[in-house]
Every structure is written in structure tokens, then in C-alpha cells.
Amino acid sequence: MKKHIITTSYTEFASDTELAGADLELLKTARTVAKCAYAPYSKFYVGAALRLENGIIVTGNNQENAAYPSGMCAERVAIFAAGANYPDYAIDSIAICCVTASANGKPFSPCGGCRQVLFEYENRSKKPMRIILGGMTGIIYLISSVKDLLPLSFVGDFLKK
């Protein structure tokens, strides 16, 4: 038997004043689109804004449905829109903002399904995708790569014969 230890790292910022210009603007965009999310059931409003390597910003927010499995997370809405409209450009950074009463000033991390989709796009472009997590105010996390969110990732190579 052999035990392995997996570690991850991220940078924590106490507030907006510590975050750099372009990253702060991306987070502010995610905050704006979070307010427009369609979340009448959960009241869990999430916005995502991503910057492509060509500088274009693509946004998305969660879209719920009374038939719960039919909804879509903000991260996937933004990533799939980028993939459909700008398939040849890598995603440089994505900012994700959650607006909910239970946040207590701490960012929420993407769900497992979104982590896998983020990983797929990072792996596809062969470039790290930076992730900025924040709420409307408070602490902000900056993660250098999706691999830090999803160690031991499932990759498409597993499906090859």
C-alpha cells in the first residue's frame, strides 16, 4: 500500500481593494450577471464572467427550471456560450459570484459537474484557466488552475481504446 497526499493552493484577498484591475472588472461583471440569474426556487443566484485569450468577455448565470435537472449552472452557461461562439480561443480567466443569504462573506466553489466542464476546457486549450471566486463583498479566492479544484481529474484519454 502506498499513501499519496494531494494538496491545493489558492490566494485569498480580503476585499476588492486587493484584487488587480482586470480581475476585479471580471468579478464585477460576474456580480452584475448574478443579479439577473433565474433562480426562483433556490434563491441561489450565480453569475459567471470569463475572459478569452483574445480579451472578449462572455457571461452566464444560472437558469433554474421547475424540473430541476433541466436547469444549468452559471459556469456552464458561460463556458458553453464561449465554446459555441469562440471555439478557437482559450479561456484565460473565469470569475464566479454567488449571491445568497447563506454566503457569510465567503465565496462558493463550483459544483462537481462545473469543475469537470472547467477542466475539460482547460485541458482542451492546454493552458491554465484562472478562477476568481467571490460574493458581492468580502473574501475573494484566486485559483491558478482548474487542476487545483479537481485533482485526479477524469480525462478524455480514459475513453480511448
N, C-alpha and C positions, 0 to 999 in steps of 0.2 A: 504494500500500500504506500502511496505517495500523496502527501497533502500539499496542495497549492493554495496560495493566498492571492486574491485579486484585490487590487487597490484602485481607487479612482481619485481624481483631483479636480477641483474647481476653485475659482476665485470668487470671493464674496465681497460685495460692495455694500456699504452701509446705507447708501441712498443714491439718488440720481446724480448728485454733485460729484461723485467719484467716478462716474462712468464717462468714457470718451464720447466725443461728439457724434460720430456716425452710429455707434452702438446705442447711444441714448435716443437718437432720432428713430432708429428702428424699433426700440422698445416703446416709444411714444406712439408710433404708428400701430403697434400691436394693441396698445391700450385703447386707442380710438376705435379700432375694428371690434375689439371685445365688447364694447358697449352696444354694438349692432348685432351681436350674436342672437340666434333664435333658440332660446333655452327656456321655454315656458314651463317645463316640467321640473327640471333640476335646479333652475335658477343659478346654474354654474356657467357663467359667461366667459368664454375663452377667445382670445384673438391671437393671430399669428401673422408676423410680417417677415418675409425673407428677402434677402438681398442676393441677387445673382452676381456672378463674377463680372458681368457687363454693367453692373450698377442699377439695373432695373429692380424695383421693389414690387413684390407680389404679396397680396394679403389673403387671409381667410379667417373665418370664425366658425365656431361650432354651430351645427344645424341639427336640432333635435326633431324627432318625429314621434307621434303617439305610439307607433310601432317601433319601440326603442332600437332594435338592430338596424333600422333604416336610416338612422342619423349618421352624422360624420363629425369627427373632431376637427378643430381649427387647423391643427398642424397638417393633417392630410388634405384638407380643402386647399390650403395654400400650396403645398408641395405638388399635388396633382394638377392644380392650375398652372404652376410653373412648368411641370413636365409636359403638359399639353400645349402650352403656348411658347415655351422657350426650351425645347428639348436638348439643344446643343450647348446650354450654359450650365455650369456647375453652380450649386448653391454655396455662397460664401458664408453667410450667417443667417440664423433664424432667431427672432425674438418671440417669446410666448408669454402672454399675460393672462392671468386668471382673475376674474372679478367675482368674488363670493364673500359672504359674511364670515365664513369659517377660515379665511386665509391667515388672519392674525399677523399680517405683515410679512409672511414668508411665501416664497414662490412655490408653485406646484410643479412637479416634474411630469413629463408626458407619460401617457399610459403605455402599456407594453406594445399594443398594436402600432401606435405612433412611433415608438422607439424603433421598431422593426422597419417601418417605412422610411424614417430618417436615415437609418443605417443603410438601407438599400440604395438610396440616392447618394449618400456619401461614398459608398463602395463603388457605385457606378461611375462617379466622377473621378475617383482615385485622388480626392483632395479632402482634407478635413473640413467638416462643417461646424462652425462655431455656434453655440447655443446660448442664448441670453434668456434667463428666466426671471420674471418679476411680476409683482402685482401693480396696483395703481400707485402705491407708495411703498417705502420700506426697503428691505434687503433685496439685492439682485445677485443672481449667480451667473457666472460666465464659465461655460464648459468648452474646452478646446476642440473636442471631437465627440461624435456620437459614440465612438468606441468606449468612451468613459461612462456613458449611460447604459450601454448594452454589451458588457463583456461576454465572451463565449457566444457571440452572435451566430445566428443561422444565416448561412450564405448560400447563394445560388449554386456554387460549386458542389454542394452536397447532393444536388439533384442530377448531376451528370453521371453517366454510366462509365 
